[in-house]
């Protein structure tokens, strides 16, 4: 067969990197987006000031494997539950949800109870984020 796909070739991981809420600082999100792209993932960056509904719609439209939410505003305990709720309402239970930003350590267990796979706080090495996403998506 000519031009047959190789059986060992893996589909690229598709990650939506999103900035929910009114937080206007996106340098960290852009650094993570670039690192994921350089690691061979397809990255869709939503830009600033996205509503939970817009983020979920992007995840659906882009057939994402994962969504990384970057939140520095302190609104994570409002925004993340809403995004998880909207994903669930759409029957989306196979998208890996990660959160990064200034998240107090006391809030991390509650976010994980909601279904967040991992929380990355300031200073997390980009390679740790890459490794986590690759490992978690390939285990699905």
Phi, psi and omega in degrees: 000131177275143176058026177286139179294145178289138183295334183271350181291132179259144176295140178294141176288131179255122184237128171267124174255121189230148176245089181284152173081200188266001179302126183255011182254114184236015180300313180298318179298321179292323177296315179295316179302316180294319180297317179296318178298314180296338177274003175099008179269156172270125185242132175245112179262124186279340186089183185280162168059047179269139175279159175305321180297318179295320180295313180297319178299320177295317178302317180292309183299324184269000181049051186287149173271333184210156173228130176251119182259122179255116185227120177245355189277346185089002182266017184299327182281354173257313186287314184296313177302323180294318179295315179298318179298316180293320176299314180298317180298333178271002180077020181264104181238006183247013178261125179289127179249123174237155179230139175226152177136198182275084183250118177300142183301330179294337182272344185298313179301321180294320177297320179292325175298327179289342181119003176290129183287322181201151177239128180248120182265169181308137180092356178297131179296137180301326180295326178295322179292315178302309182299318181297310182298314179301312181295317183289320181290321181287341177278344183296000000 
